Amino acid sequence: MKTLSNIKKDMEFNNGLSSLVETLKTISVAQFRALEQKIKAYKKFDETFEFFLKFIDLTKINHPFLKPSNKLQIVIAVTSDSGLLGGLNMMVVNIAIQQLKQIPGKLVIVGERGKVYAREANTPFTAFSGIKDEERYIQAIQLRNYVLGKVYENSVGYLKVVYSHPVSLTVQEVRVVSFLPFSEKPKDTKAAKEIFSEVIFESDPGDIVEYLLYLYMGQKLYEIFGLSRLAEFAARFMHLEESSQRLKDMDKKVRLEYFRVRHELIDRNMRELFSARLLFVSKH
């Protein structure tokens, strides 16, 4: 049985650890809110991108971005550099590996945690450093250039990105986004062509589509990197919230044990005093 002094030490340790967890929770929420304000959807870019594609018949363009000749794929798994995310990083890597089982190809890992899980799964990969907020755009462009280089080499034809998406502060989900071959159809294409029936292209439509998708992929990877970081803060908060609740449950048990031991000690002392008094009375 633990002594009262040992139980008090456990209570003090739990209180200190609870305070630390609460501080980390506050930091995670602050980081989430700050980054949430910075991340923009860049709707103007999406609208302009879709506007240009309205006047181009993608079915008539023979380009590897639209009609890949190589059936291999690259799957990018975007993970974090740190833990305290529950099983989120593991889910991202596992889903990325599942995608490769459907269509063989190459695995690209972003972030240190993903590397660990990929090694444990004995899956070869190409590594990129974890996302840094101040270097997010540069990292997105570097990754885009690497991937498109493989497409131009005809090493791969398909591209997917697996990342954690922040639905809210308390909910995150792993999403799979298919980039190549590009197959999205712009809205109101027929109406646009009727309005602009005679569109003059200075450049080849294939070159225009290539450049548009080149810009599109860089922008979307940049947005995904931001969302992944946002999900990282949210997942860390939820993990800390679970830890906080477990500490509260432990604290209740320790306090109950403290009062039980204290009452037993008081009861034993009272019995000893009572017995000593009876013994003293009987002798006199």
Backbone hydrogen bonds in HBPLUS format (Angstrom, degrees):
<---DONOR---> <-ACCEPTOR-->    atom                        ^
c    i                          cat <-CA-CA->   ^        H-A-AA   ^      H-
h    n   atom  resd res      DA  || num        DHA   H-A  angle D-A-AA Bond
n    s   type  num  typ     dist DA aas  dist angle  dist       angle   num
A0007-ILE N   A0003-THR O   3.03 MM   4  6.35 157.5  2.08 152.7 159.3     1
A0008-LYS N   A0004-LEU O   2.88 MM   4  6.08 154.6  1.95 148.2 155.3     2
A0009-LYS N   A0005-SER O   3.07 MM   4  6.31 148.2  2.18 138.6 146.7     3
A0010-ASP N   A0006-ASN O   3.04 MM   4  6.39 150.6  2.13 143.2 150.9     4
A0011-MET N   A0007-ILE O   2.94 MM   4  6.26 153.4  2.01 148.4 155.7     5
A0012-GLU N   A0008-LYS O   2.91 MM   4  6.16 158.3  1.96 149.1 154.8     6
A0013-PHE N   A0009-LYS O   2.88 MM   4  6.09 155.2  1.95 146.4 153.5     7
A0014-ASN N   A0010-ASP O   2.92 MM   4  6.12 162.3  1.95 149.1 153.6     8
A0015-ASN N   A0011-MET O   2.94 MM   4  6.14 155.8  2.00 146.6 153.3     9
A0016-GLY N   A0012-GLU O   2.97 MM   4  6.19 157.7  2.02 146.2 152.0    10
A0017-LEU N   A0013-PHE O   2.88 MM   4  6.11 160.5  1.92 152.4 158.1    11
A0018-SER N   A0014-ASN O   2.82 MM   4  5.93 154.4  1.88 145.5 153.0    12
A0019-SER N   A0015-ASN O   3.02 MM   4  6.22 153.0  2.09 143.1 149.8    13
A0020-LEU N   A0016-GLY O   3.08 MM   4  6.36 152.3  2.16 143.0 150.3    14
A0021-VAL N   A0017-LEU O   2.93 MM   4  6.21 160.4  1.97 151.3 156.2    15
A0022-GLU N   A0018-SER O   2.94 MM   4  6.14 159.4  1.98 149.0 154.5    16
A0023-THR N   A0019-SER O   3.03 MM   4  6.24 149.5  2.12 141.6 149.8    17
A0024-LEU N   A0020-LEU O   2.97 MM   4  6.29 158.0  2.02 150.6 156.5    18
A0025-LYS N   A0021-VAL O   2.87 MM   4  6.13 149.8  1.97 147.8 156.6    19
A0026-THR N   A0022-GLU O   3.03 MM   4  6.27 157.3  2.08 144.4 149.7    20
A0027-ILE N   A0023-THR O   3.00 MM   4  6.31 154.6  2.07 148.0 155.0    21
A0028-SER N   A0024-LEU O   2.94 MM   4  6.16 159.2  1.98 147.5 152.8    22
A0029-VAL N   A0025-LYS O   2.98 MM   4  6.25 160.5  2.02 153.7 158.3    23
A0030-ALA N   A0026-THR O   2.98 MM   4  6.16 159.4  2.02 145.8 151.9    24
A0031-GLN N   A0027-ILE O   2.87 MM   4  6.11 158.3  1.91 152.5 158.3    25
A0032-PHE N   A0028-SER O   2.90 MM   4  6.08 155.6  1.96 144.9 151.9    26
A0033-ARG N   A0029-VAL O   2.91 MM   4  6.15 168.3  1.92 155.8 157.9    27
A0034-ALA N   A0030-ALA O   2.96 MM   4  6.07 159.2  2.01 146.7 153.0    28
A0035-LEU N   A0031-GLN O   3.01 MM   4  6.11 167.0  2.03 149.3 152.6    29
A0036-GLU N   A0032-PHE O   2.86 MM   4  5.92 151.6  1.94 146.8 155.9    30
A0037-GLN N   A0033-ARG O   3.17 MM   4  6.35 145.2  2.30 141.5 148.0    31
A0038-LYS N   A0035-LEU O   2.98 MM   3  5.01 126.8  2.27  95.9 110.6    32
A0039-ILE N   A0035-LEU O   2.97 MM   4  6.21 149.2  2.07 157.1 164.5    33
A0045-PHE N   A0042-TYR O   3.07 MM   3  5.48 127.5  2.36 105.8 117.8    34
A0046-ASP N   A0042-TYR O   3.31 MM   4  6.77 158.7  2.36 147.9 153.2    35
A0047-GLU N   A0043-LYS O   2.81 MM   4  6.06 162.0  1.85 156.5 161.4    36
A0048-THR N   A0044-LYS O   2.95 MM   4  6.10 159.1  2.00 145.1 150.7    37
A0049-PHE N   A0045-PHE O   2.85 MM   4  5.98 161.9  1.88 152.9 158.5    38
A0050-GLU N   A0046-ASP O   2.95 MM   4  6.10 163.9  1.98 148.6 152.8    39
A0051-PHE N   A0047-GLU O   2.89 MM   4  6.00 149.0  1.99 140.5 149.9    40
A0052-PHE N   A0048-THR O   3.10 MM   4  6.37 158.6  2.15 152.0 154.7    41
A0053-LEU N   A0049-PHE O   3.29 MM   4  6.54 158.5  2.34 144.7 150.4    42
A0054-LYS N   A0050-GLU O   3.17 MM   4  6.37 129.0  2.44 143.4 155.3    43
A0054-LYS N   A0051-PHE O   3.29 MM   3  5.39 142.9  2.43  98.0 108.1    44
A0055-PHE N   A0052-PHE O   3.34 MM   3  6.09 156.1  2.40 117.1 121.3    45
A0056-ILE N   A0053-LEU O   3.22 MM   3  5.30 168.4  2.23 110.6 112.6    46
A0060-LYS N   A0057-ASP O   3.15 MM   3  5.81 158.0  2.20 116.0 122.0    47
A0061-ILE N   A0058-LEU O   3.22 MM   3  5.35 167.1  2.24 108.6 112.1    48
A0066-LEU N   A0063-HIS O   2.78 MM   3  5.36 147.9  1.89 118.0 128.1    49
A0067-LYS N   A0063-HIS O   2.64 MM   4  5.67 173.1  1.65 163.0 165.5    50
A0182-PHE N   A0065-PHE O   2.83 MM 117  6.14 158.6  1.88 166.3 166.9    51
A0157-GLY N   A0072-LEU O   2.80 MM  85  5.77 173.4  1.81 151.6 151.0    52
A0158-TYR N   A0072-LEU O   3.13 MM  86  6.31 152.4  2.21 143.4 147.8    53
A0073-GLN N   A0104-PRO O   3.09 MM  31  6.38 148.4  2.19 133.5 143.2    54
A0106-LYS N   A0073-GLN O   2.77 MM  33  6.32 148.9  1.87 155.4 165.2    55
A0074-ILE N   A0158-TYR O   2.83 MM  84  6.19 153.5  1.90 143.5 148.1    56
A0160-LYS N   A0074-ILE O   2.96 MM  86  6.41 157.4  2.01 160.8 167.2    57
A0075-VAL N   A0106-LYS O   2.93 MM  31  6.35 161.0  1.97 166.5 172.7    58
A0108-VAL N   A0075-VAL O   2.90 MM  33  6.07 168.9  1.91 154.8 154.4    59
A0076-ILE N   A0160-LYS O   2.86 MM  84  6.26 166.1  1.87 154.2 156.8    60
A0162-VAL N   A0076-ILE O   2.71 MM  86  5.99 172.1  1.71 174.6 175.3    61
A0077-ALA N   A0108-VAL O   2.80 MM  31  6.19 164.8  1.83 171.3 176.4    62
A0110-VAL N   A0077-ALA O   2.91 MM  33  6.11 164.3  1.93 167.2 162.7    63
A0078-VAL N   A0162-VAL O   2.95 MM  84  6.25 171.5  1.95 174.5 177.3    64
A0079-THR N   A0110-VAL O   2.71 MM  31  5.69 162.8  1.74 156.7 162.7    65
A0113-ARG N   A0080-SER O   2.92 MM  33  5.77 164.6  1.95 160.2 164.9    66
A0088-LEU N   A0085-LEU O   3.28 MM   3  5.88 168.4  2.29 132.9 134.7    67
A0091-MET N   A0087-GLY O   2.92 MM   4  6.12 153.2  1.99 151.6 159.2    68
A0092-VAL N   A0088-LEU O   3.07 MM   4  6.37 156.1  2.13 150.5 156.5    69
A0093-VAL N   A0089-ASN O   3.10 MM   4  6.40 165.9  2.12 152.8 155.2    70
A0094-ASN N   A0090-MET O   2.87 MM   4  6.03 165.3  1.89 152.7 157.5    71
A0095-ILE N   A0091-MET O   2.94 MM   4  6.04 162.7  1.97 150.6 154.7    72
A0096-ALA N   A0092-VAL O   3.01 MM   4  6.19 153.0  2.08 143.9 151.9    73
A0097-ILE N   A0093-VAL O   2.92 MM   4  6.18 156.2  1.97 152.4 158.4    74
A0098-GLN N   A0094-ASN O   2.95 MM   4  6.22 149.4  2.05 142.4 151.2    75
A0099-GLN N   A0095-ILE O   2.96 MM   4  6.26 148.0  2.07 145.0 153.2    76
A0100-LEU N   A0096-ALA O   3.18 MM   4  6.54 146.1  2.30 141.2 149.8    77
A0101-LYS N   A0097-ILE O   3.10 MM   4  6.45 130.6  2.36 138.5 151.8    78
A0101-LYS N   A0098-GLN O   3.10 MM   3  5.05 132.2  2.34  93.1 106.4    79
A0102-GLN N   A0098-GLN O   3.27 MM   4  6.64 137.2  2.46 140.9 151.1    80
A0102-GLN N   A0099-GLN O   3.18 MM   3  5.25 132.0  2.42  95.2 107.5    81
A0103-ILE N   A0099-GLN O   3.12 MM   4  6.47 163.1  2.14 151.2 154.8    82
A0126-THR N   A0107-LEU O   2.91 MM  19  6.39 151.0  1.99 150.8 159.9    83
A0109-ILE N   A0126-THR O   2.83 MM  17  6.13 159.1  1.87 156.6 163.8    84
A0128-PHE N   A0109-ILE O   2.80 MM  19  6.09 145.7  1.92 166.5 172.7    85
A0111-GLY N   A0128-PHE O   3.17 MM  17  6.55 163.8  2.20 154.6 154.8    86
A0115-LYS N   A0112-GLU O   3.14 MM   3  5.26 122.6  2.49  97.1 111.1    87
A0116-VAL N   A0112-GLU O   3.32 MM   4  6.72 153.1  2.40 148.7 154.7    88
A0117-TYR N   A0113-ARG O   3.23 MM   4  6.60 164.0  2.26 153.9 156.3    89
A0118-ALA N   A0114-GLY O   2.91 MM   4  6.06 156.6  1.96 150.3 157.3    90
A0119-ARG N   A0115-LYS O   2.95 MM   4  6.13 156.0  2.01 148.3 154.2    91
A0120-GLU N   A0116-VAL O   3.04 MM   4  6.31 157.0  2.10 146.6 153.2    92
A0121-ALA N   A0117-TYR O   3.01 MM   4  6.22 138.2  2.19 138.4 149.3    93
A0123-THR N   A0118-ALA O   3.02 MM   5  5.38 176.2  2.02 156.3 156.6    94
A0122-ASN N   A0119-ARG O   2.93 MM   3  4.90 158.6  1.98 104.7 110.8    95
A0135-GLU N   A0132-LYS O   2.86 MM   3  5.28 146.6  1.97 114.2 125.0    96
A0139-GLN N   A0135-GLU O   2.95 MM   4  6.11 163.8  1.98 160.6 165.7    97
A0140-ALA N   A0136-ARG O   2.98 MM   4  6.17 151.5  2.06 144.3 152.1    98
A0141-ILE N   A0137-TYR O   3.01 MM   4  6.29 158.0  2.06 151.7 156.9    99
A0142-GLN N   A0138-ILE O   2.95 MM   4  6.19 159.3  2.00 150.7 156.5   100
A0143-LEU N   A0139-GLN O   3.01 MM   4  6.19 160.5  2.05 147.2 152.1   101
A0144-ARG N   A0140-ALA O   2.93 MM   4  6.12 159.2  1.97 146.3 152.7   102
A0145-ASN N   A0141-ILE O   2.91 MM   4  6.10 164.3  1.94 151.9 155.6   103
A0146-TYR N   A0142-GLN O   3.05 MM   4  6.25 152.4  2.13 143.6 151.0   104
A0147-VAL N   A0143-LEU O   2.99 MM   4  6.22 167.9  2.01 155.4 157.9   105
A0148-LEU N   A0144-ARG O   2.91 MM   4  6.07 173.6  1.92 159.5 161.4   106
A0149-GLY N   A0145-ASN O   2.97 MM   4  5.93 142.7  2.12 135.1 145.1   107
A0150-LYS N   A0146-TYR O   3.23 MM   4  6.61 144.7  2.36 141.8 149.9   108
A0150-LYS N   A0147-VAL O   3.01 MM   3  5.23 123.4  2.34  99.9 113.7   109
A0151-VAL N   A0147-VAL O   3.10 MM   4  6.53 144.9  2.23 142.6 153.1   110
A0152-TYR N   A0148-LEU O   2.83 MM   4  6.10 161.9  1.86 154.2 158.0   111
A0153-GLU N   A0149-GLY O   3.01 MM   4  6.18 142.6  2.15 137.5 147.7   112
A0155-SER N   A0150-LYS O   2.91 MM   5  5.31 154.0  1.98 169.8 167.0   113
A0154-ASN N   A0151-VAL O   2.89 MM   3  4.92 149.1  1.99 101.5 111.5   114
A0159-LEU N   A0180-LEU O   2.98 MM  21  4.81 159.8  2.02 128.4 126.9   115
A0179-PHE N   A0159-LEU O   2.86 MM  20  5.39 157.0  1.92 145.5 152.6   116
A0180-LEU N   A0159-LEU O   3.33 MM  21  4.81 162.4  2.36 123.5 128.6   117
A0161-VAL N   A0177-VAL O   2.80 MM  16  5.15 155.5  1.86 146.9 155.4   118
A0177-VAL N   A0161-VAL O   2.82 MM  16  5.15 167.8  1.84 152.6 156.0   119
A0163-TYR N   A0175-ARG O   3.06 MM  12  5.62 157.9  2.11 153.6 160.6   120
A0175-ARG N   A0163-TYR O   2.84 MM  12  5.62 164.3  1.87 172.4 173.5   121
A0165-HIS N   A0173-GLU O   2.63 MM   8  5.27 178.9  1.63 162.5 162.6   122
A0173-GLU N   A0165-HIS O   2.97 MM   8  5.27 159.8  2.01 147.2 153.4   123
A0167-VAL N   A0171-VAL O   2.98 MM   4  5.39 124.5  2.30 134.3 148.6   124
A0168-SER N   A0171-VAL O   3.04 MM   3  5.06 158.4  2.09 147.5 144.1   125
A0192-ALA N   A0188-ASP O   3.07 MM   4  6.24 158.1  2.12 148.0 154.0   126
A0193-LYS N   A0189-THR O   3.04 MM   4  6.26 158.2  2.09 150.2 155.5   127
A0194-GLU N   A0190-LYS O   3.08 MM   4  6.32 143.4  2.22 143.2 153.2   128
A0195-ILE N   A0191-ALA O   3.06 MM   4  6.35 149.9  2.16 146.1 153.6   129
A0196-PHE N   A0192-ALA O   2.90 MM   4  6.10 169.3  1.91 154.3 157.5   130
A0207-ASP N   A0204-ASP O   2.89 MM   3  5.27 121.7  2.24 109.1 123.7   131
A0208-ILE N   A0204-ASP O   3.05 MM   4  6.43 153.3  2.12 152.9 161.3   132
A0209-VAL N   A0205-PRO O   2.93 MM   4  6.17 163.5  1.95 150.7 154.4   133
A0210-GLU N   A0206-GLY O   2.94 MM   4  6.11 155.5  2.00 142.6 150.0   134
A0211-TYR N   A0207-ASP O   3.01 MM   4  6.23 161.4  2.04 147.5 151.3   135
A0212-LEU N   A0208-ILE O   2.90 MM   4  6.13 161.7  1.94 152.2 157.9   136
A0213-LEU N   A0209-VAL O   2.89 MM   4  6.05 164.0  1.91 152.5 156.5   137
A0214-TYR N   A0210-GLU O   2.90 MM   4  6.03 142.0  2.05 139.7 151.1   138
A0215-LEU N   A0211-TYR O   3.01 MM   4  6.31 157.8  2.06 150.7 154.5   139
A0216-TYR N   A0212-LEU O   2.83 MM   4  6.01 157.7  1.88 145.6 153.2   140
A0217-MET N   A0213-LEU O   2.91 MM   4  5.93 164.6  1.93 146.3 148.6   141
A0218-GLY N   A0214-TYR O   3.43 MM   4  6.58 161.6  2.47 139.9 144.4   142
A0219-GLN N   A0215-LEU O   3.04 MM   4  6.26 164.0  2.07 154.3 158.6   143
A0220-LYS N   A0216-TYR O   2.90 MM   4  6.08 164.4  1.92 154.5 159.0   144
A0221-LEU N   A0217-MET O   2.95 MM   4  6.00 158.5  2.00 147.4 152.9   145
A0222-TYR N   A0218-GLY O   3.10 MM   4  6.21 153.1  2.18 140.7 148.2   146
A0223-GLU N   A0219-GLN O   2.99 MM   4  6.32 152.5  2.07 146.3 153.7   147
A0224-ILE N   A0220-LYS O   2.84 MM   4  6.07 159.5  1.89 148.3 154.2   148
A0225-PHE N   A0221-LEU O   2.89 MM   4  6.06 157.6  1.94 148.4 154.0   149
A0226-GLY N   A0222-TYR O   3.20 MM   4  6.45 153.5  2.27 140.9 147.5   150
A0227-LEU N   A0223-GLU O   2.93 MM   4  6.24 160.3  1.97 153.1 158.4   151
A0228-SER N   A0224-ILE O   2.79 MM   4  5.94 154.9  1.85 151.1 158.4   152
A0229-ARG N   A0225-PHE O   3.06 MM   4  6.29 154.1  2.13 143.1 149.3   153
A0230-LEU N   A0226-GLY O   2.98 MM   4  6.24 151.3  2.07 143.9 152.5   154
A0231-ALA N   A0227-LEU O   2.85 MM   4  6.14 156.4  1.91 149.1 155.0   155
A0232-GLU N   A0228-SER O   2.93 MM   4  6.16 142.1  2.07 139.3 150.2   156
A0233-PHE N   A0229-ARG O   3.14 MM   4  6.51 156.2  2.19 150.7 153.9   157
A0234-ALA N   A0230-LEU O   3.08 MM   4  6.35 160.5  2.12 147.9 153.8   158
A0235-ALA N   A0231-ALA O   2.78 MM   4  5.90 162.5  1.81 150.9 155.6   159
A0236-ARG N   A0232-GLU O   2.95 MM   4  6.08 153.5  2.02 144.3 151.9   160
A0237-PHE N   A0233-PHE O   2.98 MM   4  6.20 154.2  2.05 143.9 150.7   161
A0238-MET N   A0234-ALA O   3.03 MM   4  6.36 159.0  2.08 149.2 154.2   162
A0239-HIS N   A0235-ALA O   2.92 MM   4  6.13 155.9  1.98 147.6 154.2   163
A0240-LEU N   A0236-ARG O   2.91 MM   4  6.12 158.5  1.96 149.1 155.0   164
A0241-GLU N   A0237-PHE O   2.80 MM   4  6.03 145.3  1.92 144.7 155.6   165
A0242-GLU N   A0238-MET O   3.00 MM   4  6.25 153.6  2.07 145.1 150.9   166
A0243-SER N   A0239-HIS O   2.99 MM   4  6.30 154.5  2.06 143.1 150.6   167
A0244-SER N   A0240-LEU O   2.79 MM   4  6.00 151.3  1.87 145.0 153.2   168
A0245-GLN N   A0241-GLU O   3.03 MM   4  6.29 153.1  2.10 144.3 150.7   169
A0246-ARG N   A0242-GLU O   3.00 MM   4  6.29 155.4  2.06 147.4 154.0   170
A0247-LEU N   A0243-SER O   2.93 MM   4  6.17 154.5  1.99 148.3 155.2   171
A0248-LYS N   A0244-SER O   3.01 MM   4  6.29 149.1  2.11 143.5 151.8   172
A0249-ASP N   A0245-GLN O   3.02 MM   4  6.33 153.7  2.09 145.6 152.4   173
A0250-MET N   A0246-ARG O   2.90 MM   4  6.18 156.3  1.96 147.6 154.4   174
A0251-ASP N   A0247-LEU O   2.80 MM   4  5.98 152.6  1.87 144.5 152.6   175
A0252-LYS N   A0248-LYS O   3.01 MM   4  6.27 151.8  2.09 144.9 151.4   176
A0253-LYS N   A0249-ASP O   3.18 MM   4  6.49 158.7  2.23 146.4 151.3   177
A0254-VAL N   A0250-MET O   2.90 MM   4  6.18 160.0  1.94 153.1 158.9   178
A0255-ARG N   A0251-ASP O   2.88 MM   4  6.05 159.8  1.92 149.6 155.1   179
A0256-LEU N   A0252-LYS O   2.93 MM   4  6.14 156.9  1.99 147.3 153.8   180
A0257-GLU N   A0253-LYS O   2.90 MM   4  6.14 154.0  1.97 144.9 152.5   181
A0258-TYR N   A0254-VAL O   2.79 MM   4  6.03 150.0  1.88 145.1 154.3   182
A0259-PHE N   A0255-ARG O   2.94 MM   4  6.24 164.4  1.97 154.1 155.9   183
A0260-ARG N   A0256-LEU O   2.93 MM   4  6.07 153.4  2.00 144.2 152.3   184
A0261-VAL N   A0257-GLU O   2.91 MM   4  6.05 170.6  1.92 153.0 155.2   185
A0262-ARG N   A0258-TYR O   2.90 MM   4  6.00 155.5  1.96 145.9 153.8   186
A0263-HIS N   A0259-PHE O   2.88 MM   4  5.96 158.5  1.93 143.4 148.9   187
A0264-GLU N   A0260-ARG O   2.91 MM   4  6.13 157.2  1.96 148.2 155.1   188
A0265-LEU N   A0261-VAL O   2.88 MM   4  6.06 151.9  1.96 143.9 151.8   189
A0266-ILE N   A0262-ARG O   2.89 MM   4  6.17 160.4  1.93 148.9 154.1   190
A0267-ASP N   A0263-HIS O   2.79 MM   4  5.93 161.7  1.82 148.6 154.4   191
A0268-ARG N   A0264-GLU O   2.85 MM   4  6.00 155.9  1.90 144.3 150.9   192
A0269-ASN N   A0265-LEU O   2.92 MM   4  6.14 159.4  1.96 148.3 154.0   193
A0270-MET N   A0266-ILE O   2.89 MM   4  6.13 152.9  1.97 148.0 155.6   194
A0271-ARG N   A0267-ASP O   2.99 MM   4  6.24 156.0  2.05 146.5 152.8   195
A0272-GLU N   A0268-ARG O   2.93 MM   4  6.16 158.0  1.98 148.6 154.9   196
A0273-LEU N   A0269-ASN O   2.90 MM   4  6.10 155.4  1.96 144.5 151.4   197
A0274-PHE N   A0270-MET O   2.85 MM   4  6.02 158.0  1.90 147.1 153.7   198
A0275-SER N   A0271-ARG O   2.82 MM   4  6.00 161.5  1.85 149.3 154.5   199
A0276-ALA N   A0272-GLU O   2.89 MM   4  6.05 156.7  1.95 143.7 150.4   200
A0277-ARG N   A0273-LEU O   2.92 MM   4  6.12 151.2  2.00 144.3 152.0   201
A0278-LEU N   A0274-PHE O   2.98 MM   4  6.27 159.4  2.02 150.9 155.9   202
A0279-LEU N   A0275-SER O   2.96 MM   4  6.17 159.0  2.01 148.1 154.1   203
A0280-PHE N   A0276-ALA O   2.90 MM   4  6.10 151.3  1.98 142.2 150.4   204
A0281-VAL N   A0277-ARG O   2.89 MM   4  6.16 156.9  1.94 150.2 156.2   205
A0282-SER N   A0278-LEU O   2.90 MM   4  6.11 160.0  1.94 150.2 155.7   206
A0283-LYS N   A0279-LEU O   3.21 MM   4  6.36 144.1  2.34 141.2 149.2   207
A0284-HIS N   A0281-VAL O   3.15 MM   3  5.24 137.3  2.34  98.3 110.2   208
